[in-house]
Amino acid sequence: MIRKIATRTDFGKRVTPQASLALDASNFFLADVRDALGPYLAVYLLTERNWDAANIGIVMSIATIAGILAQTPAGAVVDATKAKRAFMVCAALLVTGASLLVPWLSAFWPVAISQATAHAAGVVFGPALAAVTLGIVGNRAFTNRIGRNESFNHAGNAFAATAAGVLAYVWGPKVVFYLLASMAVASIVSVLAIPERSIDHDLARGLHRELSTAGSDHPSGVRVLLTCRPLLIFAGCAITFHFANAAMLPLVGQKLALQDKNLGTSLMSACIVAAQIVMVPMAMLVGAKADLWGRKPLFLIALSVLAIRGCLYPLSDNPFWLVGVQLLDGVGAGIYGALFPVVVADLMRGTGRFNVAQGAIITAQGIGAALSTALAGVIVVRAGYGAAFLTLSGVAVAGLALYYFVMPETREAETSKALPKQAVTAQQES
């Protein structure tokens, strides 16, 4: 006989085994759905449709821009709606439906519109899962639970990448469409398995009666996004992290392809899977230690590792050296991914603007990532790969300095007195 165990949160709620397992499954299966076809779209269009690299690049850029534009509005909707599960289910259906249309589309604009729709819908999952998690477990258990969420997310990515590689080798590139559909069905079942009654929608948006003005149930005005100085600093740090990080993997892929065109794709896939596996223990580390050590030391580790990666790549063109260094991405990105919602939740506690703040910062970091690939490409053409890697490393160092000297520690023990004042100020401004 299995004894059911429920844990009590800081707000007196009880987290049931069903809610916990459903969150695990949702993060695992949505890991593949949220990115839609991802890099496999380029492979399909190149090998099956015979598109040229220019058109493929434009389609992927259009999809990326659509995701960036949709991010902040998606966060605002997640804050406002109480139908968060239905919102995620609709987004999963849109992502899957738009992607499954691709084999029946041949013209440029239909494919571009389908992928723009998929990416715009895919941005829902990040803030929605964080919101549902906060609404279920409360603030005190949030850090640990987010670490667990990210662990299952990275495990899901690793599983999907491995399955896609193996199945595509046997049945060809089209198999990724069936894999995506299967993961989507599983994700919908998982999301609907989350008990609706277990979600406190005020907590889910960061609105706590204890921290808001006179126990008000009304959220702060959106001006809090511009008047909260630590949030603006954190946005700058997020931009520098993605500016430094986004172009590194594509540059590694190009160098691997230059070494061996046939082996390059296989090494790249192995690199992605291995990095995702490294991210699992890093996310667990954040969940276990961020409340004890604080957020700042862990974030500084992520930025330091990123800077070191950029310095190590130019030392050798050996494919195994490049893949080995790329594994450090699992350390930096694993820590960043788990810490990001925790820091935003710290800063937005009591304002009711947790998810729109997530969306705004993700939008900003998306712009940083886009600038990263553009700048890196120009530098490679003019000065070579080594110069591009060192430039990206310099950006990471700038982010490290910004976070070290300007960003305050946001852990509750450090900010318990400041946060109620922040919430009162935000309420007055609204």
BALUMGU-269686 format. One record per residue (C-alpha): x negated, y negated, z; residue number from 1. Coordinates in nm, 4 decimals. Each point is the difference from the previous one (the first is absolute). Layout:
# BALUMGU-269686
[[X Y Z] NUM]
...
# end
This chain:
# BALUMGU-269686
[[0.0000 0.0000 0.0000] 1]
[[-0.1382 -0.3409 -0.1008] 2]
[[0.0426 -0.2668 0.2656] 3]
[[0.0824 -0.3400 -0.1468] 4]
[[-0.2083 -0.2867 0.1305] 5]
[[0.0949 -0.3659 -0.0242] 6]
[[-0.2274 -0.2885 0.0897] 7]
[[0.1170 -0.3283 0.1527] 8]
[[-0.1131 -0.3251 -0.1567] 9]
[[-0.0673 -0.3360 0.1631] 10]
[[0.3586 -0.1022 -0.0664] 11]
[[0.1590 0.2994 0.1653] 12]
[[0.0828 0.1781 -0.3257] 13]
[[-0.0667 0.3647 -0.0584] 14]
[[-0.1856 0.1252 -0.3069] 15]
[[0.1493 0.3325 -0.1017] 16]
[[-0.1953 0.2816 -0.1652] 17]
[[0.2225 -0.0384 -0.3069] 18]
[[-0.0898 -0.3681 -0.0396] 19]
[[-0.3705 0.0707 0.0471] 20]
[[-0.0098 0.2865 -0.2510] 21]
[[0.2099 -0.1956 -0.2507] 22]
[[-0.2461 -0.2899 0.0195] 23]
[[-0.2877 0.2431 -0.0592] 24]
[[0.1699 0.1478 -0.3058] 25]
[[0.1060 -0.3393 -0.1385] 26]
[[-0.3544 -0.1340 0.0142] 27]
[[-0.1388 0.3176 -0.1587] 28]
[[0.2381 0.0178 -0.2962] 29]
[[0.0341 -0.3744 -0.0632] 30]
[[-0.3788 -0.0251 -0.0302] 31]
[[0.0295 0.1222 -0.3596] 32]
[[0.3318 -0.1664 -0.0847] 33]
[[-0.1036 -0.3519 0.1086] 34]
[[-0.2806 -0.0118 -0.2590] 35]
[[0.2222 0.1381 -0.2786] 36]
[[-0.2165 0.1420 -0.2811] 37]
[[-0.3030 -0.2035 0.1112] 38]
[[-0.3187 0.0827 -0.1947] 39]
[[0.1695 0.2940 -0.1692] 40]
[[0.2005 -0.2416 -0.2150] 41]
[[-0.3168 -0.1107 -0.1768] 42]
[[-0.1038 0.3610 -0.0618] 43]
[[0.3448 0.0886 -0.1396] 44]
[[0.0231 -0.3032 -0.2293] 45]
[[-0.3536 0.0553 -0.1273] 46]
[[0.0153 0.3760 -0.0618] 47]
[[0.3672 0.0602 -0.0830] 48]
[[0.1066 -0.3315 -0.1583] 49]
[[-0.3352 -0.1019 -0.1477] 50]
[[0.0260 -0.3546 0.1338] 51]
[[-0.3124 -0.2153 -0.0056] 52]
[[-0.1696 -0.1185 0.3191] 53]
[[0.1163 -0.3602 -0.0467] 54]
[[0.3716 0.0824 -0.0020] 55]
[[-0.0401 0.2409 0.2898] 56]
[[-0.1761 -0.2693 0.2010] 57]
[[0.2705 -0.2568 -0.0744] 58]
[[0.2777 0.2384 0.1074] 59]
[[-0.1766 0.0750 0.3271] 60]
[[-0.0614 -0.3715 0.0599] 61]
[[0.3685 -0.0787 -0.0565] 62]
[[0.0931 0.2733 0.2473] 63]
[[-0.2461 -0.1335 0.2578] 64]
[[0.1296 -0.3562 -0.0337] 65]
[[0.3585 0.1222 0.0404] 66]
[[-0.0996 0.1731 0.3234] 67]
[[-0.1721 -0.3119 0.1314] 68]
[[0.3014 -0.2209 -0.0762] 69]
[[0.2415 0.2450 0.1641] 70]
[[-0.2003 0.0529 0.3199] 71]
[[0.1091 -0.2990 0.2113] 72]
[[0.3701 0.0181 -0.1007] 73]
[[-0.0064 0.3728 0.0801] 74]
[[-0.1314 -0.0752 0.3497] 75]
[[0.2738 -0.2591 0.0504] 76]
[[0.2679 0.2513 -0.0997] 77]
[[-0.1437 0.2612 0.2365] 78]
[[0.0191 -0.2566 0.2815] 79]
[[0.3590 -0.0901 -0.0818] 80]
[[0.1609 0.3353 -0.0786] 81]
[[0.1160 0.2677 0.2397] 82]
[[0.0217 0.2482 -0.2873] 83]
[[-0.3745 0.0631 -0.0046] 84]
[[0.0309 0.3707 -0.0781] 85]
[[0.2320 -0.0699 -0.2933] 86]
[[-0.2365 -0.2722 -0.1208] 87]
[[-0.2883 0.2494 -0.0091] 88]
[[0.2133 0.2641 -0.1735] 89]
[[0.1056 -0.2484 -0.2696] 90]
[[-0.3631 -0.1057 -0.0475] 91]
[[-0.1093 0.3647 -0.0336] 92]
[[0.2678 0.0606 -0.2624] 93]
[[-0.1052 -0.3101 -0.1939] 94]
[[-0.3695 0.0922 0.0072] 95]
[[0.0689 0.3565 -0.1108] 96]
[[0.2621 -0.0866 -0.2599] 97]
[[-0.2168 -0.2687 -0.1598] 98]
[[-0.3000 0.2338 -0.0103] 99]
[[0.1909 0.2974 -0.1384] 100]
[[0.1164 -0.2158 -0.2917] 101]
[[-0.3556 -0.0440 -0.1272] 102]
[[-0.0157 0.3262 -0.2069] 103]
[[0.3074 -0.1197 -0.1915] 104]
[[-0.1374 -0.3492 -0.0626] 105]
[[-0.2523 -0.0858 -0.2684] 106]
[[0.0150 -0.3773 -0.0532] 107]
[[-0.2143 -0.2357 0.2079] 108]
[[0.2655 -0.2083 0.1748] 109]
[[0.2288 0.2855 0.1124] 110]
[[-0.3006 0.1693 0.1628] 111]
[[-0.1148 -0.3301 0.1543] 112]
[[0.3473 -0.0734 0.1405] 113]
[[0.0337 0.3513 0.1417] 114]
[[-0.3328 -0.0264 0.1826] 115]
[[0.0703 -0.3535 0.1214] 116]
[[0.3249 0.1332 0.1483] 117]
[[-0.1807 0.2935 0.1628] 118]
[[-0.2667 -0.2195 0.1585] 119]
[[0.2499 -0.2609 0.1179] 120]
[[0.2069 0.2722 0.1681] 121]
[[-0.3086 0.1727 0.1423] 122]
[[-0.0957 -0.2980 0.2161] 123]
[[0.3033 0.0699 0.2189] 124]
[[-0.1473 0.3053 0.1703] 125]
[[-0.2886 -0.1593 0.1901] 126]
[[0.1971 -0.2608 0.1974] 127]
[[0.3084 0.2234 0.0269] 128]
[[-0.1879 0.2917 0.1558] 129]
[[-0.1820 -0.2355 0.2388] 130]
[[0.3315 -0.1622 0.0950] 131]
[[0.1777 0.3296 0.0603] 132]
[[-0.2960 0.1195 0.2061] 133]
[[0.0020 -0.3129 0.2164] 134]
[[0.3766 0.0277 0.0398] 135]
[[-0.0310 0.3597 0.1167] 136]
[[-0.3031 -0.0005 0.2288] 137]
[[-0.0213 -0.3603 0.1242] 138]
[[-0.3039 -0.2198 0.0382] 139]
[[-0.2040 0.1949 0.2546] 140]
[[0.0013 0.3216 -0.1995] 141]
[[-0.0250 -0.1740 -0.3388] 142]
[[-0.3802 0.0089 -0.0389] 143]
[[-0.0254 0.3715 0.0672] 144]
[[0.2942 0.0785 -0.2270] 145]
[[-0.1326 -0.2132 -0.2873] 146]
[[-0.3281 0.1904 0.0202] 147]
[[0.1966 0.3226 -0.0345] 148]
[[0.2042 -0.1480 -0.2882] 149]
[[-0.3148 -0.0905 -0.1901] 150]
[[-0.1501 0.3439 0.0618] 151]
[[0.2998 0.1666 -0.1635] 152]
[[-0.0036 -0.2585 -0.2784] 153]
[[-0.3619 0.0741 -0.0892] 154]
[[0.0606 0.3746 0.0290] 155]
[[0.2903 -0.0412 -0.2425] 156]
[[-0.2192 -0.1927 -0.2440] 157]
[[-0.2689 0.2669 0.0169] 158]
[[0.2555 0.2769 -0.0557] 159]
[[0.1609 -0.1794 -0.2956] 160]
[[-0.3347 -0.0757 -0.1654] 161]
[[-0.1154 0.3587 0.0430] 162]
[[0.3278 0.1419 -0.1286] 163]
[[0.0016 -0.2366 -0.2975] 164]
[[-0.3562 0.0933 -0.0920] 165]
[[0.0581 0.3746 0.0236] 166]
[[0.3407 0.0019 -0.1691] 167]
[[-0.1063 -0.2379 -0.2772] 168]
[[-0.2962 0.2263 -0.0755] 169]
[[0.2424 0.2917 -0.0522] 170]
[[0.3032 -0.1667 -0.1605] 171]
[[-0.1265 -0.3362 -0.1238] 172]
[[0.0530 -0.3662 0.0984] 173]
[[0.3814 0.0163 -0.0118] 174]
[[0.0057 0.2048 0.3194] 175]
[[-0.0520 -0.3168 0.2072] 176]
[[0.3568 -0.1038 -0.0835] 177]
[[0.1410 0.3180 0.1517] 178]
[[-0.2284 -0.0337 0.3012] 179]
[[0.1219 -0.3556 0.0582] 180]
[[0.3631 0.1111 -0.0270] 181]
[[-0.0564 0.2794 0.2525] 182]
[[-0.1687 -0.2326 0.2473] 183]
[[0.2811 -0.2523 -0.0442] 184]
[[0.2671 0.2567 0.0847] 185]
[[-0.1954 0.1086 0.3071] 186]
[[-0.0501 -0.3629 0.1065] 187]
[[0.3713 -0.0777 -0.0268] 188]
[[0.0882 0.3026 0.2136] 189]
[[-0.2645 -0.1061 0.2539] 190]
[[0.1222 -0.3602 0.0206] 191]
[[0.3617 0.1083 0.0449] 192]
[[-0.1142 0.2356 0.2780] 193]
[[-0.1020 -0.3015 0.2098] 194]
[[0.2900 -0.0468 0.2457] 195]
[[0.1634 -0.3374 -0.0673] 196]
[[0.0949 -0.0359 0.3671] 197]
[[-0.3663 0.0162 0.1000] 198]
[[-0.0890 -0.3249 -0.1828] 199]
[[0.0286 -0.3250 0.1946] 200]
[[0.0218 -0.2529 -0.2840] 201]
[[-0.0931 -0.2963 0.2186] 202]
[[-0.3186 0.1756 0.1086] 203]
[[-0.0585 0.1036 -0.3608] 204]
[[-0.0368 -0.3630 -0.1043] 205]
[[-0.2065 -0.0984 0.3051] 206]
[[0.2859 -0.1769 0.1761] 207]
[[-0.0105 0.0693 0.3746] 208]
[[0.2360 -0.1665 0.2428] 209]
[[-0.2772 -0.0113 0.2615] 210]
[[-0.2192 -0.2178 -0.2219] 211]
[[0.2491 -0.2228 -0.1783] 212]
[[0.1420 -0.3308 0.1161] 213]
[[0.2540 0.0440 0.2790] 214]
[[0.0620 0.3566 -0.1099] 215]
[[0.1142 -0.1140 -0.3442] 216]
[[0.0765 0.2652 -0.2582] 217]
[[-0.0853 -0.2333 -0.2892] 218]
[[-0.3273 0.0316 -0.1905] 219]
[[-0.2473 -0.2837 -0.0370] 220]
[[-0.0030 -0.2118 -0.3111] 221]
[[-0.2188 0.1203 -0.2847] 222]
[[-0.2243 -0.2996 0.0730] 223]
[[-0.1582 0.2202 0.2652] 224]
[[-0.1984 0.1590 -0.2840] 225]
[[-0.1691 -0.3350 -0.0600] 226]
[[-0.0242 -0.1254 0.3581] 227]
[[-0.1453 0.3147 0.1593] 228]
[[-0.3732 -0.0736 -0.0369] 229]
[[-0.1219 0.3543 0.0842] 230]
[[0.2322 0.1397 -0.2697] 231]
[[-0.1508 -0.2349 -0.2594] 232]
[[-0.3509 0.0996 0.1080] 233]
[[0.0926 0.3670 -0.0216] 234]
[[0.1405 -0.0596 -0.3494] 235]
[[-0.3359 -0.1478 -0.1003] 236]
[[-0.1815 0.3032 0.1416] 237]
[[0.2375 0.2335 -0.1872] 238]
[[-0.0683 -0.1852 -0.3241] 239]
[[-0.3769 0.0292 0.0443] 240]
[[0.0261 0.3706 0.0868] 241]
[[0.1916 0.0799 -0.3190] 242]
[[-0.2047 -0.2433 -0.2093] 243]
[[-0.3092 0.1950 0.1053] 244]
[[0.1565 0.3472 -0.0128] 245]
[[0.2345 0.0143 -0.2997] 246]
[[-0.2617 0.0006 -0.2768] 247]
[[-0.2422 0.2442 0.1625] 248]
[[0.1782 0.3240 -0.0904] 249]
[[0.0608 -0.1002 -0.3663] 250]
[[-0.3673 -0.0984 -0.0305] 251]
[[-0.1062 0.3348 0.1458] 252]
[[0.2288 0.1730 -0.2485] 253]
[[-0.1607 -0.1870 -0.2878] 254]
[[-0.3492 0.0914 0.1180] 255]
[[0.1000 0.3653 0.0356] 256]
[[0.1462 0.0008 -0.3510] 257]
[[-0.3192 -0.1515 -0.1374] 258]
[[-0.1995 0.2807 0.1601] 259]
[[0.2182 0.2814 -0.1358] 260]
[[0.3277 -0.0642 -0.1820] 261]
[[0.1190 0.3560 0.0512] 262]
[[-0.0895 0.0206 0.3676] 263]
[[0.0960 -0.3570 0.0851] 264]
[[0.3739 0.0623 0.0350] 265]
[[-0.0483 0.3074 0.2163] 266]
[[-0.2456 -0.1788 0.2299] 267]
[[0.2351 -0.2967 0.0221] 268]
[[0.2921 0.2215 0.1045] 269]
[[-0.2145 0.1770 0.2581] 270]
[[-0.1133 -0.3377 0.1303] 271]
[[0.3570 -0.1230 0.0446] 272]
[[0.1111 0.3170 0.1781] 273]
[[-0.3038 0.0043 0.2284] 274]
[[0.0457 -0.3675 0.0914] 275]
[[0.3660 0.0635 0.0880] 276]
[[-0.1065 0.2896 0.2233] 277]
[[-0.2502 -0.2270 0.1794] 278]
[[0.2783 -0.2558 0.0513] 279]
[[0.2029 0.2490 0.2068] 280]
[[-0.2327 0.0102 0.3046] 281]
[[-0.0638 -0.3756 -0.0347] 282]
[[0.3723 -0.0701 0.0270] 283]
[[0.0211 0.2336 0.2981] 284]
[[-0.2918 -0.1856 0.1606] 285]
[[0.1827 -0.3312 -0.0365] 286]
[[0.3161 0.1481 0.1487] 287]
[[-0.1903 0.1410 0.2964] 288]
[[-0.2435 -0.2856 0.0744] 289]
[[0.1379 -0.3312 -0.1308] 290]
[[0.1917 -0.0663 0.3228] 291]
[[-0.3046 0.0930 0.2078] 292]
[[-0.2810 -0.1660 -0.1991] 293]
[[0.2018 -0.2803 -0.1528] 294]
[[0.0732 -0.0712 -0.3662] 295]
[[-0.2980 -0.2244 -0.0675] 296]
[[-0.2874 0.2505 0.0440] 297]
[[0.1684 0.2516 -0.2298] 298]
[[0.0719 -0.2579 -0.2693] 299]
[[-0.3606 -0.1174 0.0148] 300]
[[-0.1129 0.3613 -0.0543] 301]
[[0.2200 0.0218 -0.3121] 302]
[[-0.1480 -0.3194 -0.1455] 303]
[[-0.3555 0.1053 0.0907] 304]
[[0.0381 0.3367 -0.1735] 305]
[[0.1375 -0.1780 -0.3069] 306]
[[-0.3029 -0.2305 -0.0141] 307]
[[-0.2375 0.2964 0.0398] 308]
[[0.1685 0.1886 -0.2870] 309]
[[-0.0652 -0.2890 -0.2372] 310]
[[-0.3692 0.0021 0.0913] 311]
[[-0.0399 0.3784 -0.0347] 312]
[[0.1468 0.0487 -0.3489] 313]
[[-0.2855 -0.1752 -0.1899] 314]
[[-0.2643 0.2220 0.1616] 315]
[[0.0614 0.2943 -0.2357] 316]
[[0.1978 0.1002 -0.3075] 317]
[[0.0100 0.3647 0.1052] 318]
[[0.3654 0.1119 -0.0212] 319]
[[-0.0124 0.1813 0.3320] 320]
[[-0.1484 -0.3060 0.1703] 321]
[[0.2815 -0.2164 -0.1393] 322]
[[0.2665 0.2452 0.1119] 323]
[[-0.1618 0.0335 0.3425] 324]
[[-0.0079 -0.3767 0.0533] 325]
[[0.3607 -0.0273 -0.1172] 326]
[[0.1005 0.2242 0.2910] 327]
[[-0.0665 -0.3024 0.2227] 328]
[[0.3142 -0.1459 -0.1562] 329]
[[0.1876 0.2499 0.2149] 330]
[[-0.1438 -0.1663 0.3098] 331]
[[0.0671 -0.3617 -0.0934] 332]
[[0.3349 0.0438 -0.1724] 333]
[[0.1172 0.2550 0.2575] 334]
[[-0.0584 -0.2438 0.2860] 335]
[[0.1456 -0.2950 -0.1908] 336]
[[0.3170 0.1828 -0.1064] 337]
[[0.0821 0.1080 0.3546] 338]
[[-0.0907 -0.3338 0.1631] 339]
[[0.1819 -0.2268 -0.2438] 340]
[[0.3599 0.0509 0.1235] 341]
[[-0.1198 0.0084 0.3625] 342]
[[-0.1623 -0.3446 -0.0192] 343]
[[0.2996 -0.1482 -0.1827] 344]
[[0.2336 0.1468 0.2633] 345]
[[-0.2168 -0.1540 0.2723] 346]
[[0.0186 -0.3445 -0.1569] 347]
[[0.3694 0.0093 -0.0906] 348]
[[0.1258 0.1449 0.3276] 349]
[[0.3082 -0.1911 0.1089] 350]
[[0.0513 -0.1811 -0.3323] 351]
[[0.2121 0.2512 -0.1922] 352]
[[-0.2195 -0.0539 -0.3091] 353]
[[-0.2207 0.3095 0.0185] 354]
[[0.0823 0.1425 -0.3419] 355]
[[0.0063 -0.3218 -0.2006] 356]
[[-0.3418 -0.0787 0.1536] 357]
[[-0.1249 0.3414 -0.1148] 358]
[[0.1328 -0.0702 -0.3477] 359]
[[-0.1606 -0.3448 -0.0181] 360]
[[-0.3435 0.1284 0.0998] 361]
[[0.0236 0.2981 -0.2356] 362]
[[0.0834 -0.2467 -0.2780] 363]
[[-0.3094 -0.2039 0.0863] 364]
[[-0.2249 0.3056 0.0125] 365]
[[0.1427 0.1158 -0.3333] 366]
[[-0.1149 -0.3268 -0.1544] 367]
[[-0.3426 0.0561 0.1556] 368]
[[-0.0151 0.3475 -0.1511] 369]
[[0.0925 -0.1317 -0.3445] 370]
[[-0.2720 -0.2668 0.0193] 371]
[[-0.2467 0.2669 0.1134] 372]
[[0.0293 0.2114 -0.3132] 373]
[[-0.0083 -0.3058 -0.2260] 374]
[[-0.3132 -0.1463 0.1625] 375]
[[-0.1775 0.3357 0.0177] 376]
[[0.0584 0.0590 -0.3712] 377]
[[-0.1504 -0.3364 -0.0925] 378]
[[-0.3054 0.0586 0.2213] 379]
[[-0.0584 0.3492 -0.1450] 380]
[[-0.0035 -0.1421 -0.3530] 381]
[[-0.2390 -0.2828 0.0891] 382]
[[-0.2239 0.1479 0.2692] 383]
[[0.0684 0.3735 0.0351] 384]
[[0.1605 0.2332 0.2495] 385]
[[-0.2526 -0.0620 0.2779] 386]
[[0.0759 -0.3722 0.0050] 387]
[[0.3744 0.0703 0.0063] 388]
[[-0.0294 0.2342 0.2990] 389]
[[-0.2205 -0.2452 0.1911] 390]
[[0.2424 -0.2853 -0.0699] 391]
[[0.2892 0.2047 0.1375] 392]
[[-0.2132 0.0837 0.3029] 393]
[[-0.0587 -0.3726 0.0535] 394]
[[0.3756 -0.0603 0.0003] 395]
[[0.0373 0.2704 0.2664] 396]
[[-0.2662 -0.1731 0.2106] 397]
[[0.1923 -0.3277 -0.0290] 398]
[[0.3141 0.1789 0.1211] 399]
[[-0.1969 0.1543 0.2842] 400]
[[-0.1218 -0.3450 0.1120] 401]
[[0.3509 -0.1443 -0.0240] 402]
[[0.1489 0.2765 0.2123] 403]
[[-0.2817 -0.0051 0.2564] 404]
[[-0.0156 -0.3745 0.0584] 405]
[[0.3587 -0.1166 -0.0586] 406]
[[0.2500 0.2843 0.0399] 407]
[[0.1183 0.0554 0.3606] 408]
[[0.0605 0.3401 0.1563] 409]
[[0.3712 0.0779 -0.0362] 410]
[[0.0312 0.2931 0.2396] 411]
[[0.2894 -0.0480 0.2423] 412]
[[-0.2279 -0.0094 0.3040] 413]
[[-0.1835 -0.2966 -0.1554] 414]
[[0.3049 -0.1882 -0.1265] 415]
[[0.2798 0.0808 0.2446] 416]
[[0.0109 -0.3596 0.1215] 417]
[[-0.0330 -0.1606 -0.3405] 418]
[[0.2610 0.1965 -0.1872] 419]
[[0.3088 -0.1237 0.1864] 420]
[[-0.1151 -0.3604 -0.0590] 421]
[[-0.0461 0.0806 -0.3674] 422]
[[0.3481 0.1444 -0.0179] 423]
[[0.1479 -0.3048 0.1756] 424]
[[-0.1801 -0.2345 -0.2407] 425]
[[0.1176 0.2006 -0.2982] 426]
[[0.3584 -0.0035 0.1249] 427]
[[-0.0116 -0.3776 0.0491] 428]
[[-0.1338 -0.0470 -0.3511] 429]
[[0.2869 0.2013 -0.1432] 430]
# end
